[in-house]
Amino acid sequence: MKVVAVSDVHAPVWLKDLEKVVSDEERGQYLVLVAGDMIDRGNFRYYRKVVDVLENLGDVSIIAVFGNDEYDSVKDKIREENPEVTFLDDEAIELEVDGRRVGIVGSRGSLELPTTWQKRNIPGIEKIYAKRLDLIGELLREIRGRVDVTLLLTHYATTTQTMRGENPRAWRYLGHRGFERYMKEGLVDVAVHGHVHNGRRLARVGSARVYNVAFPLWWRLVDIDLRSERVSIEEFLSK
């Protein structure tokens, strides 16, 4: 099974580009990790079009988290229209991938500083982000001993390492560095996120391999290495 990831297609904005990328892939068995913002500004009906494109890869399993453009008000509609997608919303799942037991913790993630819009429209957003950070840690600790590989899938960035390339003044609006401690504690083998369109593609935090899979950064599906053994920094960053 090939494991790939993508985020930030913002359909309809880059839907045609995604179609081209998928058409160039060899058909086969895929696990697709979707790190949010596959639609633009809550336009939920385009999510179905995105899933239809991804299913052209062949035998496809899709695990997804919601981005900030998959508004809370349309999440239920997205779920209803895409029943074959497994959405993780501050949840964990365990599955078998090529003989390895893989635990995936999925969430929209947290911001260190909520946006002005969020502060105005989401009561208690600061507490929501703080509580989510703690909850993700609990979920990671809960599954760690049961799986061979632990993967953290979020929309917002989980380290400042992949924010380099963006204005440093904006970093706290792009993610939360508090997740780095879970990587340094050895609770995460692989972290996958999106949202940071102009950042770095790859980073290493502790022994965790971090992928920023924003579509405007790669213009392709990103191959994800699920090896549980330690991969050298040189080997990983040479991707």
N, C-alpha and C positions, 0 to 999 in steps of 0.2 A: 504494500500500500504506500502510495506517495502522499506525504503530508505537506500541504501548502497553506499559505495564509495571505489575506488581503484585507484592506480597509480603505475607507475614504474615497470610494468611487463617486459618491455624491450624485447618484443617478437622479436625473438624466444627464448630468454634466459630462461624466466620463464613461457612460454606459457603452457607447460604441467602441471606445478604446478597450474596455474589458472584453467585449465580444471578440475583438481581434486577437487579444492575448490568449483567450481560451481556445480559439480556433487553431492557434499555432501549437497548442499542447497536444501531446500524444494521448489518445483516449486510454483509460485504464481505471484502476481502483484508486480513489482519492479520499483522504480526509481533509476537508477544507475548514480552516479556522478563520472566522470572520470577526474582525476587531472593530466593528462599528462604523457608523456614518456611510453606509452603503446607499442611502438615499439623501436627498438634499431638502432641508427645511421641512421635515415632517411629511414629505410627499409619499405616503405609505404605499400607494399603489405601485410604485416603481420597485418596491422590494421584491414583488413577485417576478418582475422582469429580470432582476439581478439573479434570483435563484434559478430561473429558467436558463440563463446563460451559464451559470456554474454547473448545472446538471448536464450540459453538453460535454463535460469532461469524461463522462462514462458512468461508472458505478460510484456514486458520490454520497458521502456522509458529510453533513454540514453542522458545525457547532459554532454558535455566534453569540456575541454580546451586543448590547445596544450602545450606540454612540450618542453624542449630544444632539445630533440632527434626527435621531429616532426619538422624537419627543415622547415623554411619558404618556401623553394623551393619545398616541397612536400605537403604543406597544401591543395592546390587546388585538388591535386590527391586524398588525403585522403577524402576530402569532397565528391568528385565525386563518389568514390567507396563505400561510407557509407552514403547514403542519409537519412537513418532513424535516424542518430545521429544528435542531435542539438549541433553544435559547437559554443561556445561563445568566441569571440576573441576581448576583450575589449568591451563587450556588456552585456546587461541585458535582462532577460526574467522573466515574471511573470506567475505562474501556480497555480492550485488548487491541494493541497495534503491533502486528508482526511479532507476536510472542512476548511483548512487553506489556506489563500492566501500567497504564498511563492514567494519572489523576489530573483532571483539568479543573481549575477554579476560575470561574468567569464572572466578570463584573464590568460595569461602565467605568469604574475606577473613581478616584478622588482628585480634587484640585486643592492645592495649598491656599489659593485665593479664588473664591467664586467670582464669576464675572458680574459685572454691574447688573445685567439682565437677571441672572440667577438670584442675586441678593434681593432684587425688587419683586421677583415673581415666585420664588420658592422659599416659603417660611422655614427658618431653621436650617438653611442649606449648609452652614458651617458645621453644625452638629451632625448632619447627615453624612458629610464627607469624613468626619473624624470617626464616627461609628462604623462606617464602611471599612475604613482602614483597619480597625480592630477586628471586624468580622472576617475580613479576608485572611488575617493572620490566624484566627481560630480555625478556619476551614483548611488552610494549608497544614497546620499542625495535626488536624484530625486525620487527613488522608495520607500524610507523609509516610507513616509506617506500613501502609497497606499497598503501596505502589512502587514500581521501579523508577518511574519518571514523574516528576511533578511539574505541571505547566500552568503558569499564571497568564490568563487571557483577559486583557482589559482594552478599553478604548483610550482612556487617558494614559499618558506616559507614566511609567513607574520608576524612572531614574532621570536625573539631569544629564547623564552621559549621552543620551540620544536626542537631547534638546539642543545640542551645540550646532550652530547654524541659524538658530532662531535668536532674536533679540533677547539677551539675558534678562531684561526687565519683564519679559513676557513669560519666563519659565514657570513662575508659580501659578499662572493661569492655564498651563498646558498639562500639568500632572502633579504628582506628589512624591517627593523623595523619601517619604516615610516607608514606602514599599521596599526601598533598598535594604532595610534592616532584615527583612525576611530572606532576601537573597544572600546576605552576608551570614545569616544564621544557618544557611544550608537547606532552607525549606523549599527553595525553588531551583529547578534545573534549567528550565527554559521560561522566559517571559516574552510574550508577544503583545504589542500594543500598536495603536495607530495615532491619529490626531495631529502629529507633529509633521506637517507637510515639508518643512525645510530643514529638518534636523539630520542626524546621523542615522544610517541604516542599521548599524550593529554596535553593540557595546558588551562589555563584560563587567559584571558587578559580583564580587566574590567569585564563586564558581558558576554562577548563573550566566547563561547566554541570553542576551536581550536583543530582540528583533523589533525594529520600528517598521511596520509593513504598510505604511501609508502609500497608496497607489501613486500619487504624484511624485513620490520619491524613487520608486522602482520602475513603474510602468510595466510591471509583470507580476505574476503570482510568485510569492517568495517561498522557496524550499525551506522547510523547517527540519532541523536535525534533532531527533528525539533520543539520541544516544545518552544513556545515563552515566557512562563513564566520562571522566574528565577529558575534555577536548582542549588542545593547546590554544592559547590566545592567537598565535600566529595562524593556525589552521582555520580557526573560526573567522577571524577578521579578514582572511583572504577571499572570502565569498564575494 
